[in-house]
């Protein structure tokens, strides 16, 4: 069983749920861990987690159950990961404690246009305690649709925290959901950009390739096409991939 924080949160929410969450494609027989169609299961290609930062996912209601959610891919790559269910009025004490932990510097990942100018940064290295290694950057991802993420962004415990805006250089490759704007990236794509800005190129490359594999297998499941048993990662990533993808 996958043991990242998003998977654990999903189990917690399942235990509290009185009725099943029915996403699109709910009739598909899915792997209970990676949530892809069983024939296209991704579990064997799960990367060895590492990274030099920490990530926190604050997830809107129902997001943790969606097979199309890509935040969980980041949690498979970055070892220090945390996930909490968002609630407008009830604030999880463990979430508040994490944000106040002196080991970390929380940084909210969100477009600058929604934040006060004094909160906006273009790089984690602009924060002295991150630049000097005194604190570990804790990147806070608001996981949901854009409408939902805007609600989370207004949470009182996020006010005053620095906001890192990502400016995509190209259109998103995500085809699993419809974005409100063409320039909007999915959570995993944003994660790649954040890890690159942090200088963690190994983790960024791993996440980029892991997302490419996830995306292809997800789309194959939507098209009801099964992967040939011996298909190699190099075929999925293209002829330029060297096949040295970390697996567990």
Secondary structure, DSSP 8 states (H G I E B T S, - for coil): ---SHHHHHHHHHHHH-SS----TTTTS-B-TTT-SBGGG--GGG----EEEEEEEEEE-TTGGG-TT--HHHHHHHEEEEEEEE--SS---HHHHHHHH-TTEEEEEE--GGGS-GGGEES-GGGSHHHHTTSSEEEEEEEES-HHHHHHHHT-GGGTTSEEE----SS-----SS--SSTT---HHHHHHHHHHHHT-HHHHHHHHHHHHHHHHHHHHHHTT----TT--HHHHH-TT--S-----
